[in-house]
Every structure is written in C-alpha cells, then in structure tokens.
C-alpha cells in the first residue's frame, strides 16, 4: 500500500492513503529522513520511502502548475 506524508503532529506522521483515507503512523517507524510530501510504501510493519513515485508525482505537479503561470 502507498501513502503520502501529509504532515507531522507530535509523535505521529499523518498519512493519506491511496483511497484518500487519513491514518496516523507513529514517527518512530517512519524513516528518519522522511518529510512532508514524501511517498511511502507500507508493507505490514515495514515502511520505506518510495523515491521513484515521489519524483513522478513532483513532475506531474510541476507540469500542472507550469500551465497555470503561462500567459
């Protein structure tokens, strides 16, 4: 399952899952270098960063916003 880190609150990462459901994950099991906007893979009790998907989403967002600023 994939999710995107929406934000951090106290000891939790607030993560939006693919089905748009929001869940809280204890920060202690999130990779230390994770930040808001990162895509994570959740497989049982193992959470890893998904850099390839993060880059793909960033490119998609950049392309969408680029069109907004064109005159």
N, C-alpha and C positions, 0 to 999 in steps of 0.2 A: 504494500500500500504506500502511496506517496502523500506527502503533505507539504505545506509551505508554512514556515515560521512567520506568524503574523506579528507577534511581539513577545516581550518577556515581562512578566509580572511576578515580583517577589521571587519565589523559588520555582516558578513554572515557565515553560515555553507554551504560548498559546498557538496552536497549530490548526490551520484549515486543511481538512482532508479533501480528497478528490470529489467527494459527494457534497461538498460545501459545509459539512458538519465541523464544528469547532471542538477541539479537545485540549485538555491541559496535560502536558507531559513534564514530569519532574526534570529540572535542569541538570540534575546530576547524571542523567543517562543520555543527554544530548551532547554531541561532540563539542569540545571546549571552544573551537574556532567558529562555531555556528553563530549566525547573526540574523537579524530580521530580513525576511525576503528569501532566505535560503530554502532550497527544496531538500526534503529529507525522505529517505526510504525507511519504512517501518516494517520490520520482519520479526514477528514475535517480540522478544525483548531487546532486539538489536536495532539501533538507529544509526544510520550512516548518512553523510551528505551526498547529494546527487548533483555534482558539479555540472555534468553534461546537460541535465534538464534545467538547471538554474540559468546556464548560458543561453539555452534555447528560448526560455521564457523572456529573458532580458532582451534578446534580439527582437523577439516578437513585439514586446512593449515599445522598444526604441523605434521600430518601424511604424507602429501605430501613432506614436506621439510625434514623429517626424512629419507625418502628413498634416497634423494639426497646426503646425507652425509655418507651413508653406503658404505663400500668398498667391 
